[in-house]
Amino acid sequence: MTDNPQPKTPGQRIRKLRFEHEWLDAKGKSIKGMSQEQLAEEFGLHRYTVIGWEKDRWLPGWANLGQLADYFKVSVQYLLYGDDSHTQVPKSGESR
């Protein structure tokens, strides 16, 4: 059995999270994975911005890092360095 390697760069982690993300379509059907275009639309960005992130051409800005972390329920530290538990610490008054 081959171990699934952990993503080594911020772009690889964003791509992995995008592929693993589950969301509901307009009819309420659960769908796993989203396109670069769908992720870009979610944040009001151009698709090429997401492509640049995933190809490690550039990093998301601080505001986008925070939004991505909240959206995918991970920490900014995970997005940048990949060295935490891959889950976000709940905000006060919020349960997991």
C-alpha positions as CSV (number, residue, x, y, z in Angstrom):
1,M,0.0,0.0,0.0
2,T,1.4,3.4,-1.0
3,D,1.2,6.3,1.5
4,N,-0.5,9.4,0.1
5,P,2.1,12.1,0.3
6,Q,1.2,15.3,2.1
7,P,1.2,18.5,0.0
8,K,4.5,20.3,0.3
9,T,3.7,23.8,-0.8
10,P,0.9,26.3,-0.1
11,G,-0.4,25.9,-3.7
12,Q,-0.5,22.1,-3.3
13,R,-2.4,22.4,-0.1
14,I,-5.0,24.8,-1.6
15,R,-5.5,22.5,-4.5
16,K,-6.0,19.5,-2.2
17,L,-8.5,21.4,-0.1
18,R,-10.4,22.5,-3.2
19,F,-10.6,18.9,-4.4
20,E,-11.7,17.6,-1.0
21,H,-14.2,20.4,-0.3
22,E,-17.9,19.3,0.0
23,W,-20.6,21.8,-0.9
24,L,-24.3,21.9,-1.8
25,D,-25.4,22.8,-5.3
26,A,-28.5,24.9,-6.0
27,K,-30.7,21.8,-5.6
28,G,-29.2,20.9,-2.2
29,K,-27.2,18.0,-3.6
30,S,-23.9,17.4,-1.9
31,I,-20.9,17.6,-4.3
32,K,-17.3,16.9,-3.5
33,G,-14.6,19.1,-5.1
34,M,-14.9,22.4,-6.9
35,S,-13.3,23.9,-9.9
36,Q,-10.8,26.7,-9.8
37,E,-13.4,29.0,-11.3
38,Q,-15.9,28.1,-8.6
39,L,-13.4,28.9,-5.9
40,A,-12.5,32.2,-7.6
41,E,-16.2,33.1,-7.8
42,E,-16.6,32.3,-4.1
43,F,-14.0,35.0,-3.2
44,G,-14.8,37.4,-6.0
45,L,-11.5,36.8,-7.8
46,H,-10.4,35.8,-11.3
47,R,-9.8,32.2,-12.0
48,Y,-6.2,33.0,-12.9
49,T,-5.6,34.1,-9.4
50,V,-6.4,30.7,-8.1
51,I,-4.3,29.1,-10.8
52,G,-1.4,31.3,-9.7
53,W,-1.8,30.2,-6.1
54,E,-2.0,26.5,-7.0
55,K,1.1,26.7,-9.2
56,D,2.9,28.5,-6.5
57,R,3.5,31.5,-8.7
58,W,2.4,33.7,-5.8
59,L,0.8,33.4,-2.4
60,P,-2.6,34.6,-1.5
61,G,-2.6,38.0,0.3
62,W,-3.2,38.0,4.1
63,A,-6.9,38.8,3.6
64,N,-7.3,35.9,1.2
65,L,-5.3,33.6,3.4
66,G,-7.7,34.3,6.3
67,Q,-10.8,33.8,4.0
68,L,-9.4,30.6,2.6
69,A,-8.6,29.3,6.1
70,D,-12.1,30.1,7.3
71,Y,-13.8,28.7,4.2
72,F,-11.9,25.3,4.3
73,K,-11.8,25.2,8.1
74,V,-8.1,25.0,8.4
75,S,-5.5,27.5,9.9
76,V,-3.5,30.0,8.0
77,Q,-0.5,28.2,9.5
78,Y,-1.6,25.0,7.7
79,L,-2.1,26.8,4.4
80,L,1.4,28.3,4.6
81,Y,3.5,25.6,6.3
82,G,1.4,22.5,6.5
83,D,2.5,21.9,10.0
84,D,-0.6,21.9,12.1
85,S,-3.5,19.5,12.7
86,H,-5.2,20.6,9.4
87,T,-8.2,21.8,11.4
88,Q,-9.1,25.2,12.6
89,V,-9.3,26.1,16.3
90,P,-13.0,26.9,17.0
91,K,-13.7,30.6,17.8
92,S,-15.0,31.3,21.2
93,G,-18.6,30.2,21.6
94,E,-18.3,27.9,18.6
95,S,-18.3,24.1,18.7
96,R,-16.8,21.7,16.2
